[in-house]
Amino acid sequence: MTYSAAIFDLDGTLLDTLDDLMCAVNYALALYEQPLRSKDEIRLRVGNGVRNLVRTSLPDGADEALFDECFVAFADYYRRHMTDNTKPYPGISALLRHLRTRGIRCAVVSNKADAAVQHLIDHFFPGEFDAVIGENEAAGIHKKPAPDTVLEVMRVLNLKKKDVVYIGDSEVDIQTAANAQCDCITVTWGFRTRDFLQDAGTPQLAETPEQLEHLITGEEL
C-alpha cells in the first residue's frame, strides 16, 4: 500500500534523545538527593510524556511536593541541554527527503512538551514537516495514546485515515494508531526491542529507515 501522509513519533523514532533525557532526569534527582537512574531504566520510562518520566523515575512513595520540585529542575535543565547529545537516527534525514520528493506529506506528534518539540524539529529538521504537534493538554488535545494529536494533524492537513500511516517505536504508539484508526508501523531502532513490539501487537515492523521508506511507499526493497 502507498500512503499519502506519514505521521511520526519523535523520541526513539526520528531522534535519539535518550542521553539528554537521562542527564536531565539525573540532574533533578541528584539535586534532591534521590537515587539516580540508569540509561536502560530511563529508556523504559520514555513514551508517556516528561511528567510521567520524572514521576516514575522518583522512588515509590515520593510525595507530590518532591515531584513538583524535581519536575521544575528537570524541565529547566532539559530546556538548556536538549541538543547536547541528541541526534537523528542514521538514515532518517535521507528518508524524509525521499518521502517529500515523492509528495508524501510528513508530520510529527509527540508527548514531549510542544515548545521542546518545536525547538528540536526546527534545529534538526527545518522545513521538513507539514505539521508538528507536541503535548498541549491545556488546549484540550490529550497526549498519546489518546488519538487527539494524530487526529489534529489529519484535520490541519485535511487527511483521511485511510491515507495515513503512523510510525513510532513503542507500545504507546501502537495504541495511538489503533485509537486513531489508522495504519501503524513500529521501528526497531528506538526505545523498545523487536520482541517487545511484537508482544505488544505491532502490525508492521521496520528494521531500517530504508525498509520503512518502502513500507510507506509500497515499493519492493
Accessible surface in RSA format (square Angstrom, percent):
REM  Atomic radii and reference values for relative SASA: ProtOr
REM  Chains: A
REM  Algorithm: Lee & Richards
REM  Probe-radius: 1.40
REM  Slices: 20
REM RES _ NUM      All-atoms   Total-Side   Main-Chain    Non-polar    All polar
REM                ABS   REL    ABS   REL    ABS   REL    ABS   REL    ABS   REL
RES MET A   1   135.56  70.2  79.93  52.9  55.64 132.5  74.98  63.7  60.59  80.3
RES THR A   2    85.76  61.0  63.85  64.7  21.91  52.2  44.29  59.5  41.47  62.7
RES TYR A   3    10.09   4.7   8.18   4.7   1.91   5.0   2.51   1.9   7.58   9.3
RES SER A   4    54.56  46.1  46.77  62.4   7.80  18.0  48.14 102.5   6.43   9.0
RES ALA A   5     1.37   1.3   1.37   2.1   0.00   0.0   1.37   1.9   0.00   0.0
RES ALA A   6     0.30   0.3   0.00   0.0   0.30   0.7   0.00   0.0   0.30   0.8
RES ILE A   7     0.32   0.2   0.32   0.2   0.00   0.0   0.32   0.2   0.00   0.0
RES PHE A   8     0.31   0.2   0.31   0.2   0.00   0.0   0.31   0.2   0.00   0.0
RES ASP A   9    10.62   7.4  10.62  10.6   0.00   0.0   0.00   0.0  10.62  10.6
RES LEU A  10     0.00   0.0   0.00   0.0   0.00   0.0   0.00   0.0   0.00   0.0
RES ASP A  11    15.48  10.8  12.18  12.1   3.30   7.8   9.64  22.7   5.84   5.8
RES GLY A  12     0.00   0.0   0.00   N/A   0.00   0.0   0.00   0.0   0.00   0.0
RES THR A  13     0.34   0.2   0.34   0.3   0.00   0.0   0.34   0.5   0.00   0.0
RES LEU A  14     0.04   0.0   0.04   0.0   0.00   0.0   0.04   0.0   0.00   0.0
RES LEU A  15     0.00   0.0   0.00   0.0   0.00   0.0   0.00   0.0   0.00   0.0
RES ASP A  16    40.02  28.0  37.60  37.4   2.42   5.7   3.14   7.4  36.88  36.8
RES THR A  17     0.10   0.1   0.00   0.0   0.10   0.2   0.10   0.1   0.00   0.0
RES LEU A  18     2.21   1.2   2.21   1.6   0.00   0.0   2.21   1.6   0.00   0.0
RES ASP A  19    45.41  31.8  43.83  43.6   1.58   3.7  10.53  24.8  34.88  34.8
RES ASP A  20     2.56   1.8   1.18   1.2   1.37   3.2   1.00   2.3   1.56   1.6
RES LEU A  21     2.69   1.5   2.69   1.9   0.00   0.0   2.69   1.9   0.00   0.0
RES MET A  22    43.94  22.8  43.94  29.1   0.00   0.0  38.17  32.5   5.77   7.6
RES CYS A  23    47.87  36.2  40.13  44.8   7.74  18.2  10.51  26.6  37.36  40.3
RES ALA A  24     0.04   0.0   0.04   0.1   0.00   0.0   0.04   0.1   0.00   0.0
RES VAL A  25     2.01   1.3   1.35   1.2   0.67   1.6   1.85   1.6   0.17   0.4
RES ASN A  26    25.02  17.3  23.66  22.9   1.36   3.3  11.78  28.3  13.24  12.8
RES TYR A  27    84.37  39.4  75.23  42.8   9.14  23.8  53.62  40.3  30.74  37.9
RES ALA A  28     1.29   1.2   1.29   2.0   0.00   0.0   1.29   1.8   0.00   0.0
RES LEU A  29     1.12   0.6   1.12   0.8   0.00   0.0   1.12   0.8   0.00   0.0
RES ALA A  30    56.43  51.9  38.75  59.8  17.68  40.2  42.82  60.3  13.61  36.0
RES LEU A  31    95.73  53.3  69.86  50.0  25.87  65.0  76.05  53.4  19.67  52.9
RES TYR A  32    72.53  33.9  60.75  34.6  11.79  30.7  37.83  28.4  34.70  42.8
RES GLU A  33   160.37  92.1 129.06  97.6  31.31  74.6  51.54  99.7 108.84  88.9
RES GLN A  34    40.47  22.6  32.66  23.9   7.81  18.6   1.30   2.8  39.16  29.7
RES PRO A  35    88.18  64.3  74.98  68.4  13.20  48.0  86.72  71.6   1.46   9.1
RES LEU A  36   106.12  59.1  81.77  58.5  24.35  61.2  82.04  57.6  24.08  64.8
RES ARG A  37    48.71  20.5  43.42  22.1   5.30  12.6   4.31   5.9  44.40  26.9
RES SER A  38    58.85  49.7  46.14  61.6  12.71  29.3  50.72 108.0   8.13  11.4
RES LYS A  39    83.88  40.9  80.13  49.2   3.75   8.9  41.55  37.4  42.33  45.1
RES ASP A  40    92.90  65.1  91.67  91.2   1.23   2.9  28.78  67.7  64.13  64.0
RES GLU A  41    58.93  33.8  58.40  44.2   0.53   1.3  22.71  43.9  36.22  29.6
RES ILE A  42     0.00   0.0   0.00   0.0   0.00   0.0   0.00   0.0   0.00   0.0
RES ARG A  43    70.39  29.6  70.39  35.9   0.00   0.0  20.33  27.8  50.06  30.3
RES LEU A  44   115.72  64.4  97.06  69.4  18.65  46.9  97.06  68.2  18.65  50.2
RES ARG A  45    57.58  24.2  51.27  26.1   6.31  15.0  15.13  20.7  42.45  25.7
RES VAL A  46    13.96   9.2  10.93   9.9   3.02   7.3  12.15  10.6   1.81   4.9
RES GLY A  47    21.69  26.8   0.00   N/A  21.69  26.8  16.12  44.2   5.57  12.5
RES ASN A  48    45.91  31.7  45.77  44.2   0.14   0.3   5.74  13.8  40.18  38.8
RES GLY A  49    11.34  14.0   0.00   N/A  11.34  14.0   8.84  24.3   2.49   5.6
RES VAL A  50    23.52  15.5  22.01  19.9   1.51   3.6  22.36  19.4   1.16   3.1
RES ARG A  51   120.99  50.8 120.36  61.4   0.63   1.5  58.93  80.5  62.06  37.6
RES ASN A  52    48.70  33.6  43.61  42.1   5.09  12.2  10.22  24.6  38.47  37.2
RES LEU A  53     2.11   1.2   2.11   1.5   0.00   0.0   2.11   1.5   0.00   0.0
RES VAL A  54     2.54   1.7   2.53   2.3   0.01   0.0   2.54   2.2   0.00   0.0
RES ARG A  55   105.46  44.3  97.37  49.6   8.08  19.2  49.12  67.1  56.33  34.1
RES THR A  56    55.99  39.8  43.96  44.6  12.02  28.7  50.83  68.3   5.15   7.8
RES SER A  57     0.62   0.5   0.11   0.1   0.51   1.2   0.11   0.2   0.51   0.7
RES LEU A  58     5.79   3.2   2.02   1.4   3.77   9.5   2.02   1.4   3.77  10.1
RES PRO A  59    46.42  33.8  38.92  35.5   7.50  27.3  43.31  35.8   3.11  19.4
RES ASP A  60   152.81 107.0 120.47 119.9  32.33  76.5  44.04 103.6 108.77 108.5
RES GLY A  61    82.11 101.3   0.00   N/A  82.11 101.3  42.87 117.7  39.24  87.9
RES ALA A  62    40.07  36.8   5.09   7.9  34.98  79.6  14.54  20.5  25.53  67.6
RES ASP A  63    89.82  62.9  80.05  79.7   9.77  23.1  41.49  97.6  48.34  48.2
RES GLU A  64    96.14  55.2  89.86  68.0   6.28  15.0  55.41 107.2  40.73  33.3
RES ALA A  65    65.26  60.0  56.36  87.0   8.90  20.2  62.11  87.5   3.15   8.3
RES LEU A  66    33.26  18.5  31.36  22.4   1.90   4.8  32.66  22.9   0.60   1.6
RES PHE A  67     2.59   1.3   2.59   1.6   0.00   0.0   2.59   1.6   0.00   0.0
RES ASP A  68    65.38  45.8  63.04  62.7   2.34   5.5  25.96  61.1  39.42  39.3
RES GLU A  69    85.97  49.4  80.41  60.8   5.57  13.3  26.49  51.2  59.48  48.6
RES CYS A  70     0.01   0.0   0.01   0.0   0.00   0.0   0.01   0.0   0.00   0.0
RES PHE A  71    35.21  17.6  35.21  21.8   0.00   0.0  35.21  21.3   0.00   0.0
RES VAL A  72   104.23  68.6 100.92  91.4   3.32   8.0 103.41  89.8   0.83   2.2
RES ALA A  73    10.76   9.9   3.99   6.2   6.76  15.4  10.55  14.9   0.20   0.5
RES PHE A  74     2.70   1.4   2.70   1.7   0.00   0.0   2.70   1.6   0.00   0.0
RES ALA A  75    40.67  37.4  33.14  51.1   7.54  17.1  36.35  51.2   4.32  11.4
RES ASP A  76    56.46  39.5  52.26  52.0   4.20   9.9  20.87  49.1  35.59  35.5
RES TYR A  77    40.67  19.0  40.67  23.1   0.00   0.0  14.10  10.6  26.57  32.8
RES TYR A  78     9.29   4.3   9.23   5.3   0.06   0.2   9.29   7.0   0.00   0.0
RES ARG A  79   149.65  62.8 133.44  68.0  16.22  38.6  64.50  88.2  85.15  51.6
RES ARG A  80   120.10  50.4  86.76  44.2  33.35  79.4  50.61  69.2  69.49  42.1
RES HIS A  81    49.83  27.2  49.56  34.4   0.27   0.7  42.76  44.1   7.07   8.2
RES MET A  82    11.96   6.2  10.91   7.2   1.05   2.5  10.91   9.3   1.05   1.4
RES THR A  83    43.64  31.0  28.16  28.5  15.47  36.9   0.92   1.2  42.72  64.6
RES ASP A  84    86.20  60.4  50.79  50.6  35.41  83.7  20.35  47.9  65.86  65.7
RES ASN A  85    71.22  49.1  56.94  55.0  14.28  34.4  13.20  31.8  58.02  56.1
RES THR A  86     8.19   5.8   0.00   0.0   8.19  19.5   0.49   0.7   7.70  11.6
RES LYS A  87   111.64  54.5 111.64  68.5   0.00   0.0  88.08  79.3  23.56  25.1
RES PRO A  88    37.10  27.0  27.69  25.2   9.41  34.2  27.69  22.9   9.41  58.5
RES TYR A  89    24.03  11.2  21.17  12.0   2.86   7.4  19.57  14.7   4.45   5.5
RES PRO A  90   117.57  85.7 101.33  92.4  16.25  59.1 112.82  93.1   4.76  29.6
RES GLY A  91    32.93  40.6   0.00   N/A  32.93  40.6  17.71  48.6  15.22  34.1
RES ILE A  92     0.46   0.3   0.40   0.3   0.05   0.1   0.40   0.3   0.05   0.1
RES SER A  93    46.50  39.3  43.21  57.7   3.29   7.6  30.61  65.2  15.88  22.3
RES ALA A  94    31.38  28.8  29.89  46.1   1.49   3.4  29.89  42.1   1.49   3.9
RES LEU A  95     3.18   1.8   1.09   0.8   2.09   5.3   2.61   1.8   0.57   1.5
RES LEU A  96     0.30   0.2   0.30   0.2   0.00   0.0   0.30   0.2   0.00   0.0
RES ARG A  97   128.41  53.9 124.88  63.7   3.53   8.4  53.92  73.7  74.48  45.1
RES HIS A  98    85.33  46.6  82.20  57.1   3.13   8.0  59.50  61.3  25.83  30.1
RES LEU A  99     0.00   0.0   0.00   0.0   0.00   0.0   0.00   0.0   0.00   0.0
RES ARG A 100    89.13  37.4  71.17  36.3  17.96  42.8  18.82  25.7  70.31  42.6
RES THR A 101   121.44  86.4  86.16  87.3  35.28  84.1  71.62  96.2  49.82  75.3
RES ARG A 102   113.48  47.6  77.36  39.4  36.13  86.0  27.30  37.3  86.18  52.2
RES GLY A 103    56.62  69.8   0.00   N/A  56.62  69.8  35.61  97.7  21.01  47.0
RES ILE A 104    10.34   5.9   8.25   6.1   2.09   5.0   8.42   6.1   1.92   5.2
RES ARG A 105    96.38  40.5  94.11  48.0   2.26   5.4  34.17  46.7  62.21  37.7
RES CYS A 106     0.32   0.2   0.00   0.0   0.32   0.8   0.32   0.8   0.00   0.0
RES ALA A 107     1.12   1.0   1.07   1.6   0.05   0.1   1.07   1.5   0.05   0.1
RES VAL A 108     0.00   0.0   0.00   0.0   0.00   0.0   0.00   0.0   0.00   0.0
RES VAL A 109     0.00   0.0   0.00   0.0   0.00   0.0   0.00   0.0   0.00   0.0
RES SER A 110     2.89   2.4   2.70   3.6   0.19   0.4   0.00   0.0   2.89   4.1
RES ASN A 111     9.33   6.4   5.24   5.1   4.09   9.8   5.17  12.5   4.15   4.0
RES LYS A 112     9.81   4.8   6.02   3.7   3.78   9.0   5.65   5.1   4.16   4.4
RES ALA A 113    42.01  38.6  40.99  63.3   1.02   2.3  41.47  58.4   0.54   1.4
RES ASP A 114    47.80  33.5  45.71  45.5   2.09   4.9  12.58  29.6  35.22  35.1
RES ALA A 115    81.06  74.5  66.10 102.0  14.96  34.0  72.81 102.5   8.25  21.8
RES ALA A 116    10.64   9.8   8.24  12.7   2.40   5.5   9.68  13.6   0.96   2.5
RES VAL A 117     0.00   0.0   0.00   0.0   0.00   0.0   0.00   0.0   0.00   0.0
RES GLN A 118    60.73  34.0  60.70  44.4   0.03   0.1  29.43  62.6  31.30  23.7
RES HIS A 119    90.04  49.2  84.45  58.7   5.59  14.3  56.14  57.9  33.90  39.4
RES LEU A 120     0.00   0.0   0.00   0.0   0.00   0.0   0.00   0.0   0.00   0.0
RES ILE A 121     7.67   4.4   7.67   5.7   0.00   0.0   7.67   5.5   0.00   0.0
RES ASP A 122    97.94  68.6  86.84  86.4  11.10  26.2  26.66  62.7  71.28  71.1
RES HIS A 123   102.49  56.0  74.36  51.7  28.14  72.0  47.24  48.7  55.25  64.3
RES PHE A 124    42.82  21.4  22.84  14.1  19.98  52.0  25.50  15.5  17.32  49.6
RES PHE A 125     3.58   1.8   2.13   1.3   1.45   3.8   3.46   2.1   0.12   0.4
RES PRO A 126    92.05  67.1  75.54  68.9  16.51  60.0  77.54  64.0  14.51  90.2
RES GLY A 127    72.06  88.9   0.00   N/A  72.06  88.9  42.05 115.4  30.01  67.2
RES GLU A 128    39.04  22.4  38.96  29.5   0.08   0.2   6.78  13.1  32.26  26.3
RES PHE A 129    26.43  13.2   0.77   0.5  25.65  66.8   0.77   0.5  25.65  73.4
RES ASP A 130    54.31  38.0  25.40  25.3  28.91  68.4   7.85  18.5  46.46  46.3
RES ALA A 131    12.70  11.7   3.97   6.1   8.72  19.8  12.70  17.9   0.00   0.0
RES VAL A 132    29.75  19.6  14.02  12.7  15.73  37.9  14.02  12.2  15.73  42.7
RES ILE A 133    22.28  12.7  21.52  16.0   0.77   1.8  22.28  16.0   0.00   0.0
RES GLY A 134     0.12   0.2   0.00   N/A   0.12   0.2   0.00   0.0   0.12   0.3
RES GLU A 135    53.09  30.5  47.66  36.1   5.43  12.9  11.61  22.5  41.48  33.9
RES ASN A 136    58.27  40.2  55.12  53.3   3.16   7.6   6.42  15.4  51.86  50.1
RES GLU A 137    71.29  40.9  58.92  44.6  12.38  29.5  16.11  31.2  55.18  45.1
RES ALA A 138   112.22 103.2  61.89  95.5  50.32 114.5  75.12 105.8  37.09  98.3
RES ALA A 139    66.45  61.1  29.09  44.9  37.36  85.0  41.59  58.6  24.86  65.9
RES GLY A 140    47.12  58.1   0.00   N/A  47.12  58.1  29.23  80.2  17.89  40.1
RES ILE A 141    33.66  19.2  33.00  24.6   0.66   1.6  33.24  23.9   0.42   1.1
RES HIS A 142    99.00  54.1  99.00  68.8   0.00   0.0  63.38  65.3  35.61  41.4
RES LYS A 143    67.07  32.7  62.21  38.2   4.86  11.6  41.38  37.2  25.69  27.4
RES LYS A 144     4.06   2.0   3.99   2.4   0.07   0.2   1.31   1.2   2.75   2.9
RES PRO A 145    43.76  31.9  43.76  39.9   0.00   0.0  43.76  36.1   0.00   0.0
RES ALA A 146    27.57  25.4  20.38  31.5   7.19  16.4  25.35  35.7   2.22   5.9
RES PRO A 147    30.39  22.1  30.39  27.7   0.00   0.0  30.39  25.1   0.00   0.0
RES ASP A 148    35.22  24.7  29.17  29.0   6.04  14.3  10.37  24.4  24.84  24.8
RES THR A 149     1.00   0.7   1.00   1.0   0.00   0.0   1.00   1.3   0.00   0.0
RES VAL A 150     0.00   0.0   0.00   0.0   0.00   0.0   0.00   0.0   0.00   0.0
RES LEU A 151    65.83  36.7  61.22  43.8   4.61  11.6  61.66  43.3   4.17  11.2
RES GLU A 152    39.19  22.5  36.68  27.7   2.51   6.0   5.85  11.3  33.34  27.2
RES VAL A 153     0.00   0.0   0.00   0.0   0.00   0.0   0.00   0.0   0.00   0.0
RES MET A 154    11.09   5.7   9.75   6.5   1.34   3.2   7.02   6.0   4.08   5.4
RES ARG A 155   164.60  69.1 141.24  72.0  23.36  55.6  76.60 104.7  88.00  53.3
RES VAL A 156    78.42  51.6  49.78  45.1  28.64  69.0  54.41  47.3  24.02  65.1
RES LEU A 157    13.99   7.8   8.66   6.2   5.33  13.4  10.80   7.6   3.20   8.6
RES ASN A 158   138.67  95.6 117.92 114.0  20.75  50.0  28.36  68.3 110.31 106.6
RES LEU A 159    27.78  15.5   9.93   7.1  17.85  44.9  12.23   8.6  15.55  41.8
RES LYS A 160   132.74  64.8 127.53  78.3   5.21  12.4  80.51  72.5  52.24  55.6
RES LYS A 161    84.08  41.0  77.91  47.8   6.16  14.7  48.03  43.2  36.04  38.4
RES LYS A 162   137.37  67.0 121.60  74.6  15.77  37.6 102.85  92.6  34.52  36.8
RES ASP A 163    38.18  26.7  36.86  36.7   1.32   3.1   3.33   7.8  34.85  34.8
RES VAL A 164     0.51   0.3   0.00   0.0   0.51   1.2   0.00   0.0   0.51   1.4
RES VAL A 165     0.00   0.0   0.00   0.0   0.00   0.0   0.00   0.0   0.00   0.0
RES TYR A 166     0.00   0.0   0.00   0.0   0.00   0.0   0.00   0.0   0.00   0.0
RES ILE A 167     0.00   0.0   0.00   0.0   0.00   0.0   0.00   0.0   0.00   0.0
RES GLY A 168     0.00   0.0   0.00   N/A   0.00   0.0   0.00   0.0   0.00   0.0
RES ASP A 169     3.82   2.7   3.82   3.8   0.01   0.0   0.00   0.0   3.82   3.8
RES SER A 170     4.80   4.1   4.80   6.4   0.00   0.0   2.92   6.2   1.88   2.6
RES GLU A 171    39.34  22.6  39.16  29.6   0.18   0.4  20.81  40.2  18.53  15.1
RES VAL A 172     4.89   3.2   4.89   4.4   0.00   0.0   4.89   4.2   0.00   0.0
RES ASP A 173     3.34   2.3   3.34   3.3   0.00   0.0   0.00   0.0   3.34   3.3
RES ILE A 174    17.72  10.1  16.45  12.3   1.28   3.1  16.45  11.8   1.28   3.5
RES GLN A 175    82.47  46.1  79.36  58.0   3.11   7.4  32.96  70.2  49.51  37.5
RES THR A 176     0.00   0.0   0.00   0.0   0.00   0.0   0.00   0.0   0.00   0.0
RES ALA A 177     1.07   1.0   1.07   1.7   0.00   0.0   1.07   1.5   0.00   0.0
RES ALA A 178    69.46  63.9  45.86  70.8  23.60  53.7  56.56  79.6  12.90  34.2
RES ASN A 179    77.52  53.5  55.64  53.8  21.87  52.7  12.11  29.2  65.40  63.2
RES ALA A 180     0.31   0.3   0.00   0.0   0.31   0.7   0.31   0.4   0.00   0.0
RES GLN A 181   130.79  73.1 106.11  77.6  24.68  58.8  36.88  78.5  93.92  71.2
RES CYS A 182    15.56  11.8   0.00   0.0  15.56  36.6   5.21  13.2  10.35  11.2
RES ASP A 183    61.73  43.2  55.74  55.5   5.99  14.2  12.13  28.5  49.61  49.5
RES CYS A 184     5.34   4.0   4.02   4.5   1.32   3.1   4.02  10.2   1.32   1.4
RES ILE A 185     0.00   0.0   0.00   0.0   0.00   0.0   0.00   0.0   0.00   0.0
RES THR A 186     0.00   0.0   0.00   0.0   0.00   0.0   0.00   0.0   0.00   0.0
RES VAL A 187     0.08   0.1   0.00   0.0   0.08   0.2   0.00   0.0   0.08   0.2
RES THR A 188    28.66  20.4   9.94  10.1  18.72  44.6   5.15   6.9  23.51  35.5
RES TRP A 189    48.95  19.6  27.10  13.1  21.85  51.3  37.60  20.0  11.35  18.4
RES GLY A 190    10.42  12.9   0.00   N/A  10.42  12.9   0.02   0.1  10.40  23.3
RES PHE A 191     5.16   2.6   4.19   2.6   0.97   2.5   4.51   2.7   0.65   1.9
RES ARG A 192    13.67   5.7   6.57   3.3   7.10  16.9   5.80   7.9   7.87   4.8
RES THR A 193    89.29  63.5  83.56  84.7   5.74  13.7  83.10 111.6   6.19   9.4
RES ARG A 194   103.65  43.5  99.56  50.8   4.09   9.7  39.73  54.3  63.92  38.7
RES ASP A 195    97.30  68.2  95.34  94.9   1.96   4.6  28.19  66.3  69.11  68.9
RES PHE A 196    81.46  40.8  75.80  46.9   5.66  14.7  79.57  48.2   1.89   5.4
RES LEU A 197     0.00   0.0   0.00   0.0   0.00   0.0   0.00   0.0   0.00   0.0
RES GLN A 198    87.56  49.0  68.84  50.3  18.72  44.6  23.86  50.8  63.70  48.3
RES ASP A 199   130.80  91.6  93.88  93.4  36.92  87.3  32.57  76.7  98.22  98.0
RES ALA A 200    39.57  36.4   8.10  12.5  31.47  71.6  20.55  28.9  19.01  50.4
RES GLY A 201    50.18  61.9   0.00   N/A  50.18  61.9  32.28  88.6  17.90  40.1
RES THR A 202    21.69  15.4   2.66   2.7  19.03  45.4   2.66   3.6  19.03  28.8
RES PRO A 203    88.00  64.1  49.40  45.0  38.60 140.3  60.01  49.5  27.98 173.9
RES GLN A 204    57.13  31.9  49.61  36.3   7.52  17.9  28.92  61.6  28.21  21.4
RES LEU A 205    27.54  15.3  13.97  10.0  13.56  34.1  13.97   9.8  13.56  36.5
RES ALA A 206     0.00   0.0   0.00   0.0   0.00   0.0   0.00   0.0   0.00   0.0
RES GLU A 207    76.42  43.9  63.20  47.8  13.21  31.5  37.46  72.5  38.96  31.8
RES THR A 208    58.92  41.9  58.31  59.1   0.61   1.5  53.27  71.5   5.66   8.5
RES PRO A 209    16.52  12.0  15.87  14.5   0.65   2.4  16.29  13.4   0.23   1.4
RES GLU A 210    98.42  56.5  96.24  72.8   2.18   5.2  54.90 106.2  43.52  35.5
RES GLN A 211    49.35  27.6  49.28  36.0   0.07   0.2   6.97  14.8  42.38  32.1
RES LEU A 212     0.26   0.1   0.26   0.2   0.00   0.0   0.26   0.2   0.00   0.0
RES GLU A 213    29.32  16.8  29.32  22.2   0.00   0.0   1.24   2.4  28.07  22.9
RES HIS A 214    44.00  24.0  41.52  28.9   2.48   6.4  23.57  24.3  20.43  23.8
RES LEU A 215    52.10  29.0  43.85  31.4   8.25  20.7  46.33  32.5   5.77  15.5
RES ILE A 216     0.00   0.0   0.00   0.0   0.00   0.0   0.00   0.0   0.00   0.0
RES THR A 217     5.16   3.7   0.98   1.0   4.18  10.0   0.19   0.3   4.97   7.5
RES GLY A 218    39.37  48.5   0.00   N/A  39.37  48.5   8.88  24.4  30.49  68.3
RES GLU A 219    86.90  49.9  74.27  56.2  12.63  30.1  32.84  63.5  54.06  44.1
RES GLU A 220   159.31  91.5 140.51 106.3  18.80  44.8  62.68 121.2  96.63  78.9
RES LEU A 221   144.38  80.4  82.02  58.7  62.36 156.8 106.43  74.7  37.96 102.1
END  Absolute sums over single chains surface
CHAIN  1 A     9987.0       7933.2       2053.7       5293.6       4693.4
END  Absolute sums over all chains
TOTAL          9987.0       7933.2       2053.7       5293.6       4693.4
